[in-house]
Amino acid sequence: MTREDPKLLPICQFCGEYKGVGVCKNPACSGSKKDMENGGSNERDSANRSCSVCKDESVVFCVQCGRGFCLTHGEGVKLNRFVSFHQRLGTCAECKQVVCEECWILNPNGDIVCLKHLEEKRKT
């Protein structure tokens, strides 16, 4: 395994939870299932290894677009509300998935919501 191997990173790139070494142990995480099915390889990992902001090594990824962020720029990964103009990642208040600033919208309550949910609401 190389140093850049996603299995060695402490934070799950799909759900943003602490996972330690290896695949995510959270059974609800869609990334852990994909990782197991693909034998640990994912095209998204090889394409977006560097942070979208500073080009350091990415440890957290947006589930919508796949943009990667380092520990510094992925700080808000556990927040489901917009609290700072420097916040680049957050967790969708509806599906609890990690999304970046390009893939979220704020609802009237100030909660972060995936653009996927906005599309679903427009269809109904």
Secondary structure as UniProt FT lines:
FT   TURN            3..4
FT   HELIX           6..8
FT   TURN            13..15
FT   TURN            27..28
FT   HELIX           30..37
FT   TURN            38..40
FT   HELIX           43..47
FT   TURN            52..54
FT   STRAND          60..61
FT   TURN            63..65
FT   STRAND          68..69
FT   TURN            71..74
FT   HELIX           75..78
FT   TURN            85..86
FT   STRAND          89..91
FT   TURN            93..95
FT   STRAND          98..100
FT   TURN            101..102
FT   STRAND          104..106
FT   TURN            108..109
FT   STRAND          111..114
FT   HELIX           115..123
//
